[in-house]
Amino acid sequence: MARKKKDTPTPIESVKHKDKRANIPTEELRDFVAEYEKSPKTVLYPRDPSLDPQLVWKGKDEQDAQPLEVPAVPIYIQEKIKPSAIIEDVRRVGANGSSPEPQLGLFEDFNGIKFEDLVDFYTHKDGVNWSNRMILGDSLFVMTSLAEKEGLKGKVQMIYMDPPYGIKFGSNWQVSTRKRDVKDGKVEDATRQPEQIKAFRDTWELGIHSYLAYMRDRLVVARELLTETGSIFVQIGDENVHLVRCLMDEVFGSDNCTGMIAFATTTGRGSTLLGQICDYLIWYAKDRERVKYRQMYSEKERGEPGAARYDNVELPDGTRRRLTPAEKATPSLVPAGSRFFSTDQITSAGETATGSGPVEFNGRIFQCPSGLHWKTTVDGMARLMKCNRIVAEGNLLRYVRFIDDFPVNPLNSVWLDIGGVQSRTDPKIYVVQTSATAIERCLLMTTDPGDLVLDPACGSGTTAYVAEQWGRRWITIDTSRVAIALARTRLMSAKYPYYLLADSPEGIKKEREITGLVGAQHAAPVQNDIKKGFVYKRVPHITLKSIANNPDTKEGMTREQIDAAIARHAETETLYDQPYEDSKRIRVCGPFTVESLSPHRVLAADVEQPSSEREAAKAGGPGQFEIMILENLKKAGVQNTIKNERLVFDRLEPYAGVYLHGEGEYTEGGKPRRVAVCIGPEHGTVGPELVKEAAKEAVKGIGFDLLVVCGFAFDPHVSEETKQYGKLTVLVARMNPDLAMGDQLLKKTGAGNLFMVFGEPDIVIERVKAAEDGRPRRVAPTKKEMAAEKDAEQIVVEIKGVDVYDPTTGQIRSHSTDDIACWFIDTDYNGESFFVRHAHFCGADQPYDKLKRALRAEIDESAWASLYSTRSRPFATPSKGKIAVKVINHYGDEVMKIYEV
């Protein structure tokens, strides 16, 4: 039987932060950035070679001879995502069969300022509204830019760093969103992404020596970002934990080491020697004397560590006895309503004149042992007796401590209750995904809601996922486009518990219920400020002292009255991992942006590399990379994904241009044609500016008929740049990353598919209008009808696949959608920012399954199905007359197209 729809829709809510962030440019507003802001400014971080003791590695003396030099380059926003907007659109479609309006003003959360201020990058005094951030790029450059260009120095409360563990590299990187079974030493599984190839070479060219230089540079910059009360956690395996600990002593100072945490990741099976079951978290503070710390607790379980001595039981009728062996083994055999307890000393060292006298209990006189004194006064002892908290064991009195007097244990530095990423609630989506519990505990121990958390190695986005759940702001960084693609999907589709804010009407009401101050007035106006935290559960912390000094206990009280009096005067401990939840409300991820460093960031020039990484660069004269590419290009030609369709060069030679690296000839239809070749950076992304400058150079003088732009990776906006140069045909060719990985992989690849035409999405745009039954129907897209019925029309976008260019005929045709991981639409593209208003996922997974179950009474199955379709939901004609479509494949490659409708 179909579930009845709710009359009132469930609000889709998210955490809102009142903080501001630096106003940085979007990719669309790149041309408004001042030249001095575009040019990298070199930041110097001084070294301290006088440290003693210190770790020594190959090349360190040369590195210490000069400061760490890092360029502060701009970061550009590629996408603005508000997950609640996507769900609301699905809900509207489920209700009406279409989206009634283009959601004007839906994304005001991102800016909140006028256009003239919007292009006032970095200097606008108030900044823009806070949104969390996912950034593609080398963490060294990104963190430097955050600190120096965006003013985040001293603003980050916690950094969680999960670098590669050992000197193997394959298992640290995942090449596709569909493949997690990555093997060390297997060339097929080696990462092929240019930023990661650079990271691999920089990190491992000299083995552990390069690794230590790589780590030190990033730790130095990370330290600059931390607040004075901040913490950094480095997750590391047993291979390098000792070296990284020494390295952190150098960077942060040994006095600021806060501890090392061991947490279980596996059972240790399969080892021929001692099984290694743990990874380690090395915890340093910016300043140990000022570090922010919130005590975490784990629940006491009788017989487990911290509760092993609770071998007695008080039955519901008040009878007390020892547990039987069977009850110790199986606590469930104990009658319901019973209380476990242990007995403890009631004396302390040191004899006193007034505190060591005899005490009468149950008609017997008990002497205080020699050299000791009672832990409380004579009156206190009397109160303990009234509360039935004293027992006699032989000739000694002892204090009765129930397990629920303090039902938790303070968390220590060994976490054996975590395990790996196996559960259904924390599914593994990335090859080196960290357990959410480990990150969660670190975050809850050292941050408060509203604090800023940074992760320089995003992976599957677990740190961002956890930070979002607990109301922290976050920035996450990765060199891998696959990691960014996985993390983006994970955050967009996440469903979180709705925790009661302390600064909210519901939170204030709950707080009054807990404290018993039901009629109390709230002094300050309610603002729903996340920085005031959540309403947390508490546990009692009943001590001997609190009972002995309790003024409410009197002779003749019942056990229930005594327990209530004790509870009223007991201290409590806050459980920061257990806020109160409103299960009727639904929370999703708050607004976030996907960003990347400026494409010129990773040119192989020395000025853009820290000195410690220059040794790791491949030796070679100027232009050797370009010459190698041209030689392979001449031999292999340019191919699309269809067999035997290849652009063959009759001649191809080096060309001494500014942006052009090769020139030659090819034959088309029996006629010779001139071709120019532009080769993108060895370790980075080809951006629209490079295409534009190369095209301008190619049309000068006699000019060329065809420009081939080769690159390992392309900015999504490159496809827009390729259609603006008149008679010059611009062909974007993706180079097989094996070209950057050395002879072994190149021999395995061969010449068959080294240069492939970079496909563009094959998009069909239809105009529809709502029929009487609320479902869209097609209308004949004639100009007359479009003009007459424009207001009533809606638009549907369908992706047929990815366009493939046939170099032998010059024709373009569509290919399959199999390689598309997801595609997004900005249904009202304003030319200033790409807002993800529609999101569609084409893989086998269904990331929105949890939200679907939560909203099953409100949204049709067909509306949810649209999230996994190659055909969009209908939407209104855009006010700006343009839409933008972005397509992302399983390797994280992106392409964006803009359409006038």
RABELGI-V531246 format. One record per backbone hydrogen bond with DSSP energy under -0.5 kcal/mol. CO is the residue of the C=O (numbers start at 1). NH is the residue of the N-H. E is the energy in kcal/mol with one decimal. If there is no record, write none. Layout:
co=CO nh=NH e=E
co=CO nh=NH e=E
This chain:
co=7 nh=9 e=-0.6
co=11 nh=13 e=-0.8
co=11 nh=586 e=-0.9
co=13 nh=588 e=-2.8
co=16 nh=530 e=-0.5
co=19 nh=130 e=-1.7
co=21 nh=128 e=-2.6
co=22 nh=24 e=-1.0
co=23 nh=122 e=-2.6
co=25 nh=77 e=-2.3
co=27 nh=30 e=-1.2
co=29 nh=32 e=-1.7
co=30 nh=33 e=-1.7
co=34 nh=37 e=-0.9
co=34 nh=38 e=-1.9
co=35 nh=39 e=-2.1
co=40 nh=42 e=-0.6
co=41 nh=72 e=-2.9
co=43 nh=45 e=-0.5
co=43 nh=70 e=-2.3
co=44 nh=46 e=-0.6
co=45 nh=68 e=-2.9
co=48 nh=51 e=-1.3
co=57 nh=60 e=-2.1
co=59 nh=63 e=-1.9
co=60 nh=64 e=-2.7
co=61 nh=65 e=-0.8
co=62 nh=65 e=-0.5
co=63 nh=66 e=-1.1
co=68 nh=45 e=-2.6
co=68 nh=70 e=-0.5
co=70 nh=43 e=-3.2
co=71 nh=73 e=-1.0
co=72 nh=41 e=-1.2
co=74 nh=598 e=-1.9
co=76 nh=596 e=-2.4
co=77 nh=27 e=-2.5
co=79 nh=594 e=-2.0
co=80 nh=836 e=-2.6
co=81 nh=592 e=-2.6
co=82 nh=85 e=-1.4
co=82 nh=86 e=-1.1
co=83 nh=87 e=-1.9
co=84 nh=88 e=-2.5
co=85 nh=89 e=-1.9
co=86 nh=90 e=-1.9
co=87 nh=91 e=-2.4
co=88 nh=92 e=-2.2
co=89 nh=93 e=-2.3
co=90 nh=94 e=-2.3
co=91 nh=95 e=-1.7
co=92 nh=96 e=-3.2
co=92 nh=98 e=-0.5
co=93 nh=97 e=-2.5
co=98 nh=100 e=-0.6
co=103 nh=106 e=-2.0
co=105 nh=108 e=-1.4
co=107 nh=110 e=-1.6
co=107 nh=111 e=-0.5
co=111 nh=129 e=-1.4
co=114 nh=117 e=-0.6
co=114 nh=118 e=-2.1
co=115 nh=119 e=-1.6
co=117 nh=120 e=-1.5
co=119 nh=121 e=-1.5
co=120 nh=124 e=-1.4
co=121 nh=123 e=-0.9
co=124 nh=127 e=-1.0
co=128 nh=21 e=-2.4
co=132 nh=593 e=-2.5
co=133 nh=476 e=-2.4
co=134 nh=595 e=-3.3
co=135 nh=137 e=-0.6
co=135 nh=478 e=-1.9
co=136 nh=597 e=-1.6
co=138 nh=142 e=-2.6
co=139 nh=143 e=-2.8
co=140 nh=144 e=-1.6
co=141 nh=145 e=-2.4
co=142 nh=146 e=-2.6
co=143 nh=147 e=-2.3
co=144 nh=148 e=-3.0
co=145 nh=149 e=-1.9
co=145 nh=150 e=-1.4
co=146 nh=152 e=-2.4
co=147 nh=153 e=-0.9
co=152 nh=155 e=-2.0
co=156 nh=227 e=-2.5
co=157 nh=231 e=-2.1
co=158 nh=454 e=-2.5
co=159 nh=161 e=-0.6
co=159 nh=233 e=-2.9
co=161 nh=235 e=-3.1
co=169 nh=172 e=-1.5
co=170 nh=173 e=-1.5
co=176 nh=179 e=-0.9
co=178 nh=180 e=-0.5
co=179 nh=176 e=-0.6
co=180 nh=182 e=-2.2
co=183 nh=186 e=-1.2
co=185 nh=187 e=-0.7
co=186 nh=189 e=-1.4
co=186 nh=190 e=-0.5
co=187 nh=190 e=-0.9
co=193 nh=197 e=-2.8
co=194 nh=198 e=-2.2
co=195 nh=199 e=-2.0
co=196 nh=200 e=-3.0
co=197 nh=201 e=-2.6
co=198 nh=202 e=-3.2
co=199 nh=203 e=-2.2
co=200 nh=204 e=-2.6
co=201 nh=205 e=-1.9
co=204 nh=207 e=-1.9
co=206 nh=209 e=-1.4
co=207 nh=210 e=-0.5
co=207 nh=211 e=-1.8
co=208 nh=212 e=-2.3
co=209 nh=213 e=-1.8
co=210 nh=214 e=-2.8
co=211 nh=215 e=-2.6
co=212 nh=216 e=-2.6
co=213 nh=217 e=-2.1
co=214 nh=218 e=-1.5
co=215 nh=219 e=-2.4
co=216 nh=220 e=-2.4
co=217 nh=221 e=-1.7
co=218 nh=222 e=-2.3
co=219 nh=223 e=-2.3
co=220 nh=224 e=-1.1
co=221 nh=225 e=-1.0
co=222 nh=225 e=-0.7
co=222 nh=226 e=-1.0
co=223 nh=226 e=-0.5
co=224 nh=154 e=-1.3
co=225 nh=155 e=-0.8
co=225 nh=156 e=-2.9
co=227 nh=230 e=-1.7
co=229 nh=292 e=-2.3
co=230 nh=286 e=-2.3
co=231 nh=159 e=-2.0
co=232 nh=284 e=-2.3
co=233 nh=161 e=-3.3
co=233 nh=235 e=-0.6
co=234 nh=282 e=-2.5
co=236 nh=280 e=-2.8
co=237 nh=240 e=-0.6
co=237 nh=241 e=-0.8
co=240 nh=244 e=-2.6
co=241 nh=245 e=-2.0
co=242 nh=246 e=-1.6
co=243 nh=247 e=-2.3
co=244 nh=248 e=-2.5
co=245 nh=249 e=-1.7
co=246 nh=250 e=-1.6
co=247 nh=251 e=-1.9
co=248 nh=252 e=-2.9
co=248 nh=253 e=-0.6
co=249 nh=253 e=-1.5
co=253 nh=256 e=-1.8
co=254 nh=257 e=-1.5
co=256 nh=258 e=-0.6
co=256 nh=285 e=-2.7
co=259 nh=283 e=-2.7
co=261 nh=263 e=-0.5
co=261 nh=281 e=-2.9
co=262 nh=415 e=-3.3
co=263 nh=279 e=-2.2
co=264 nh=419 e=-1.0
co=268 nh=271 e=-1.0
co=275 nh=277 e=-0.7
co=277 nh=265 e=-3.4
co=277 nh=266 e=-1.3
co=279 nh=263 e=-2.3
co=280 nh=236 e=-2.6
co=280 nh=282 e=-0.6
co=281 nh=261 e=-2.8
co=281 nh=283 e=-0.6
co=282 nh=234 e=-2.1
co=282 nh=284 e=-0.6
co=283 nh=258 e=-2.5
co=283 nh=259 e=-1.3
co=284 nh=232 e=-2.7
co=287 nh=290 e=-1.8
co=287 nh=291 e=-0.8
co=296 nh=411 e=-3.1
co=298 nh=409 e=-3.3
co=301 nh=304 e=-2.7
co=304 nh=307 e=-2.6
co=307 nh=303 e=-2.7
co=307 nh=310 e=-0.8
co=309 nh=311 e=-2.0
co=311 nh=323 e=-2.8
co=312 nh=341 e=-2.2
co=313 nh=315 e=-0.6
co=313 nh=321 e=-2.1
co=314 nh=339 e=-2.2
co=315 nh=318 e=-2.7
co=319 nh=315 e=-3.1
co=321 nh=313 e=-2.8
co=324 nh=328 e=-2.3
co=325 nh=329 e=-1.9
co=326 nh=330 e=-2.4
co=330 nh=333 e=-2.3
co=331 nh=334 e=-1.8
co=335 nh=338 e=-1.5
co=339 nh=314 e=-2.7
co=340 nh=403 e=-2.5
co=341 nh=312 e=-1.8
co=342 nh=401 e=-2.8
co=344 nh=399 e=-3.0
co=346 nh=375 e=-2.5
co=348 nh=373 e=-2.3
co=352 nh=356 e=-0.7
co=355 nh=374 e=-2.9
co=356 nh=368 e=-0.5
co=359 nh=366 e=-3.4
co=361 nh=364 e=-1.7
co=364 nh=361 e=-3.0
co=364 nh=366 e=-0.5
co=365 nh=367 e=-0.5
co=366 nh=359 e=-2.5
co=369 nh=372 e=-1.7
co=371 nh=350 e=-2.6
co=373 nh=348 e=-2.8
co=377 nh=381 e=-2.5
co=378 nh=382 e=-1.8
co=379 nh=383 e=-2.2
co=380 nh=384 e=-2.2
co=381 nh=385 e=-2.0
co=382 nh=386 e=-2.2
co=383 nh=387 e=-2.0
co=384 nh=389 e=-3.0
co=385 nh=388 e=-1.6
co=389 nh=400 e=-2.8
co=391 nh=393 e=-0.5
co=391 nh=398 e=-2.8
co=392 nh=394 e=-0.5
co=393 nh=396 e=-1.6
co=396 nh=393 e=-3.0
co=397 nh=346 e=-0.6
co=398 nh=391 e=-2.3
co=399 nh=344 e=-2.4
co=399 nh=401 e=-0.6
co=400 nh=402 e=-0.5
co=401 nh=342 e=-2.6
co=402 nh=405 e=-1.5
co=402 nh=406 e=-0.5
co=403 nh=406 e=-0.6
co=404 nh=407 e=-0.5
co=405 nh=542 e=-2.5
co=407 nh=300 e=-2.6
co=409 nh=298 e=-2.5
co=413 nh=262 e=-2.5
co=413 nh=415 e=-0.5
co=414 nh=416 e=-0.7
co=415 nh=264 e=-2.4
co=420 nh=422 e=-1.3
co=424 nh=427 e=-0.6
co=427 nh=429 e=-0.6
co=430 nh=433 e=-1.4
co=435 nh=439 e=-1.2
co=436 nh=440 e=-2.8
co=437 nh=441 e=-2.3
co=438 nh=442 e=-1.8
co=439 nh=443 e=-2.7
co=440 nh=444 e=-2.7
co=441 nh=445 e=-2.1
co=442 nh=446 e=-1.4
co=443 nh=447 e=-1.4
co=445 nh=294 e=-3.0
co=448 nh=451 e=-2.3
co=451 nh=473 e=-2.4
co=452 nh=157 e=-2.0
co=452 nh=158 e=-1.5
co=453 nh=475 e=-2.0
co=454 nh=160 e=-2.3
co=455 nh=477 e=-2.5
co=458 nh=461 e=-2.4
co=458 nh=462 e=-0.6
co=461 nh=465 e=-2.7
co=462 nh=466 e=-2.8
co=463 nh=467 e=-2.9
co=464 nh=468 e=-2.5
co=465 nh=469 e=-1.8
co=466 nh=470 e=-1.9
co=467 nh=472 e=-2.9
co=468 nh=471 e=-1.4
co=471 nh=450 e=-2.2
co=473 nh=453 e=-2.3
co=474 nh=133 e=-2.0
co=475 nh=455 e=-2.2
co=476 nh=135 e=-3.0
co=477 nh=458 e=-3.4
co=478 nh=137 e=-2.4
co=479 nh=481 e=-0.5
co=480 nh=484 e=-1.9
co=481 nh=485 e=-2.3
co=482 nh=486 e=-2.5
co=483 nh=487 e=-2.8
co=484 nh=488 e=-2.6
co=485 nh=489 e=-1.9
co=486 nh=490 e=-2.4
co=487 nh=491 e=-2.5
co=488 nh=492 e=-2.6
co=489 nh=493 e=-1.9
co=491 nh=494 e=-0.8
co=494 nh=589 e=-0.6
co=496 nh=587 e=-1.1
co=497 nh=499 e=-0.9
co=498 nh=582 e=-2.7
co=500 nh=535 e=-2.1
co=501 nh=504 e=-0.7
co=502 nh=504 e=-0.7
co=503 nh=528 e=-1.8
co=504 nh=508 e=-3.0
co=505 nh=509 e=-2.1
co=506 nh=510 e=-2.2
co=507 nh=511 e=-2.5
co=508 nh=512 e=-2.0
co=509 nh=513 e=-1.8
co=510 nh=514 e=-2.2
co=511 nh=515 e=-2.5
co=512 nh=516 e=-1.7
co=512 nh=517 e=-0.6
co=516 nh=518 e=-1.3
co=517 nh=520 e=-1.3
co=521 nh=523 e=-0.6
co=528 nh=530 e=-0.6
co=529 nh=532 e=-1.6
co=530 nh=533 e=-2.1
co=533 nh=502 e=-2.8
co=533 nh=503 e=-0.5
co=534 nh=536 e=-0.7
co=535 nh=580 e=-3.1
co=537 nh=575 e=-2.7
co=539 nh=573 e=-2.4
co=541 nh=571 e=-0.8
co=543 nh=547 e=-1.7
co=544 nh=548 e=-2.7
co=545 nh=549 e=-1.8
co=547 nh=550 e=-1.4
co=549 nh=551 e=-0.5
co=550 nh=553 e=-0.6
co=554 nh=557 e=-1.4
co=558 nh=562 e=-2.5
co=559 nh=563 e=-2.6
co=560 nh=564 e=-2.1
co=561 nh=565 e=-2.3
co=562 nh=566 e=-2.6
co=563 nh=567 e=-2.3
co=564 nh=568 e=-1.9
co=565 nh=569 e=-1.2
co=566 nh=570 e=-0.7
co=567 nh=570 e=-0.6
co=571 nh=541 e=-3.1
co=573 nh=539 e=-2.0
co=574 nh=576 e=-1.0
co=575 nh=537 e=-0.5
co=575 nh=578 e=-2.1
co=578 nh=537 e=-2.3
co=580 nh=500 e=-2.4
co=581 nh=583 e=-0.8
co=582 nh=585 e=-1.5
co=586 nh=13 e=-2.8
co=587 nh=496 e=-3.1
co=591 nh=132 e=-1.8
co=592 nh=81 e=-3.0
co=593 nh=134 e=-2.3
co=593 nh=595 e=-0.5
co=594 nh=78 e=-3.1
co=594 nh=79 e=-1.9
co=595 nh=136 e=-2.7
co=596 nh=76 e=-3.3
co=598 nh=601 e=-2.5
co=599 nh=602 e=-0.8
co=600 nh=603 e=-1.1
co=602 nh=683 e=-0.5
co=605 nh=608 e=-1.6
co=606 nh=609 e=-2.1
co=610 nh=613 e=-2.4
co=610 nh=614 e=-0.7
co=611 nh=614 e=-0.9
co=611 nh=615 e=-0.6
co=613 nh=616 e=-0.6
co=614 nh=617 e=-1.4
co=621 nh=624 e=-1.6
co=623 nh=627 e=-2.7
co=624 nh=628 e=-2.3
co=625 nh=629 e=-2.2
co=626 nh=630 e=-2.6
co=627 nh=631 e=-2.3
co=628 nh=632 e=-2.0
co=629 nh=633 e=-2.8
co=630 nh=634 e=-2.6
co=631 nh=635 e=-1.6
co=632 nh=636 e=-2.9
co=633 nh=637 e=-2.8
co=638 nh=647 e=-3.7
co=639 nh=757 e=-1.9
co=642 nh=645 e=-1.3
co=644 nh=646 e=-0.7
co=645 nh=640 e=-1.6
co=646 nh=648 e=-0.7
co=647 nh=638 e=-1.9
co=648 nh=667 e=-0.5
co=651 nh=665 e=-1.9
co=653 nh=663 e=-2.5
co=655 nh=657 e=-1.8
co=660 nh=657 e=-1.4
co=661 nh=655 e=-2.1
co=662 nh=677 e=-2.9
co=663 nh=653 e=-2.7
co=664 nh=675 e=-2.5
co=665 nh=650 e=-2.4
co=665 nh=651 e=-1.7
co=666 nh=673 e=-2.9
co=668 nh=671 e=-1.4
co=671 nh=668 e=-2.8
co=673 nh=666 e=-2.0
co=674 nh=705 e=-1.5
co=674 nh=706 e=-1.6
co=675 nh=664 e=-2.4
co=676 nh=708 e=-3.0
co=677 nh=661 e=-3.1
co=677 nh=662 e=-1.6
co=678 nh=680 e=-0.5
co=678 nh=710 e=-3.3
co=681 nh=684 e=-0.7
co=685 nh=687 e=-0.6
co=686 nh=715 e=-3.2
co=687 nh=691 e=-1.5
co=688 nh=692 e=-2.5
co=689 nh=693 e=-2.6
co=690 nh=694 e=-2.4
co=691 nh=695 e=-2.4
co=692 nh=696 e=-2.2
co=693 nh=697 e=-1.9
co=694 nh=698 e=-1.9
co=695 nh=699 e=-1.4
co=697 nh=700 e=-0.7
co=698 nh=704 e=-1.3
co=700 nh=703 e=-1.2
co=705 nh=729 e=-1.9
co=706 nh=676 e=-2.7
co=707 nh=709 e=-0.6
co=707 nh=731 e=-3.5
co=708 nh=678 e=-2.8
co=708 nh=710 e=-0.7
co=709 nh=733 e=-2.9
co=710 nh=680 e=-3.1
co=711 nh=735 e=-2.8
co=713 nh=686 e=-3.0
co=714 nh=894 e=-0.5
co=715 nh=718 e=-2.0
co=716 nh=719 e=-0.6
co=716 nh=896 e=-2.5
co=717 nh=720 e=-0.8
co=717 nh=721 e=-1.1
co=718 nh=721 e=-0.6
co=718 nh=722 e=-1.4
co=720 nh=723 e=-0.8
co=721 nh=724 e=-1.1
co=722 nh=730 e=-0.5
co=725 nh=728 e=-1.9
co=728 nh=730 e=-0.5
co=729 nh=707 e=-3.0
co=729 nh=731 e=-0.6
co=730 nh=732 e=-0.5
co=731 nh=709 e=-2.9
co=731 nh=733 e=-0.6
co=732 nh=734 e=-0.5
co=732 nh=758 e=-3.6
co=733 nh=711 e=-1.8
co=733 nh=735 e=-0.6
co=734 nh=756 e=-2.6
co=736 nh=739 e=-2.5
co=737 nh=740 e=-2.0
co=738 nh=741 e=-1.4
co=742 nh=746 e=-1.9
co=743 nh=747 e=-3.0
co=744 nh=748 e=-1.4
co=745 nh=749 e=-1.9
co=746 nh=750 e=-2.7
co=749 nh=752 e=-0.5
co=751 nh=754 e=-0.6
co=754 nh=736 e=-3.5
co=755 nh=639 e=-3.3
co=756 nh=734 e=-3.6
co=757 nh=759 e=-0.8
co=760 nh=803 e=-5.5
co=761 nh=763 e=-0.9
co=762 nh=800 e=-2.9
co=762 nh=801 e=-0.8
co=764 nh=766 e=-0.5
co=764 nh=798 e=-2.7
co=766 nh=768 e=-0.5
co=766 nh=796 e=-2.5
co=767 nh=779 e=-1.4
co=768 nh=794 e=-4.5
co=769 nh=777 e=-2.1
co=771 nh=774 e=-1.9
co=775 nh=771 e=-2.5
co=777 nh=769 e=-2.0
co=780 nh=782 e=-2.2
co=782 nh=786 e=-2.7
co=783 nh=787 e=-2.0
co=784 nh=788 e=-2.2
co=785 nh=789 e=-2.6
co=787 nh=790 e=-0.5
co=789 nh=792 e=-0.5
co=789 nh=793 e=-1.1
co=790 nh=793 e=-0.6
co=792 nh=770 e=-0.7
co=793 nh=877 e=-0.7
co=794 nh=768 e=-3.3
co=795 nh=875 e=-1.9
co=796 nh=766 e=-2.9
co=797 nh=872 e=-3.5
co=798 nh=764 e=-2.8
co=798 nh=800 e=-0.6
co=801 nh=762 e=-2.6
co=802 nh=815 e=-1.4
co=803 nh=760 e=-0.6
co=804 nh=813 e=-2.3
co=805 nh=807 e=-0.8
co=806 nh=809 e=-1.0
co=806 nh=810 e=-2.7
co=806 nh=811 e=-0.5
co=811 nh=806 e=-3.5
co=813 nh=804 e=-3.3
co=816 nh=802 e=-0.6
co=817 nh=820 e=-1.7
co=819 nh=821 e=-0.5
co=819 nh=890 e=-1.4
co=821 nh=842 e=-1.9
co=821 nh=843 e=-0.8
co=822 nh=888 e=-2.7
co=823 nh=840 e=-2.1
co=824 nh=886 e=-2.5
co=825 nh=827 e=-0.8
co=825 nh=837 e=-1.9
co=825 nh=838 e=-2.0
co=826 nh=829 e=-0.7
co=826 nh=884 e=-1.8
co=833 nh=830 e=-0.6
co=833 nh=835 e=-0.8
co=834 nh=80 e=-2.6
co=834 nh=836 e=-0.5
co=835 nh=837 e=-1.3
co=836 nh=82 e=-0.6
co=838 nh=825 e=-2.2
co=840 nh=823 e=-2.5
co=846 nh=849 e=-1.7
co=848 nh=852 e=-2.4
co=849 nh=853 e=-2.1
co=850 nh=854 e=-1.9
co=851 nh=855 e=-1.9
co=853 nh=856 e=-0.9
co=855 nh=858 e=-2.0
co=855 nh=859 e=-1.8
co=857 nh=6 e=-0.9
co=860 nh=864 e=-1.7
co=861 nh=865 e=-2.4
co=862 nh=866 e=-1.1
co=864 nh=867 e=-1.8
co=865 nh=868 e=-1.7
co=866 nh=869 e=-1.3
co=867 nh=841 e=-3.5
co=870 nh=799 e=-3.0
co=874 nh=99 e=-1.4
co=875 nh=795 e=-3.4
co=878 nh=881 e=-0.8
co=881 nh=901 e=-2.2
co=882 nh=829 e=-1.3
co=883 nh=899 e=-3.0
co=884 nh=826 e=-2.8
co=885 nh=897 e=-2.7
co=886 nh=824 e=-2.8
co=887 nh=895 e=-1.9
co=888 nh=821 e=-2.3
co=888 nh=822 e=-1.9
co=889 nh=892 e=-1.9
co=890 nh=177 e=-2.3
co=893 nh=889 e=-2.2
co=895 nh=887 e=-2.9
co=897 nh=885 e=-3.0
co=899 nh=883 e=-2.6
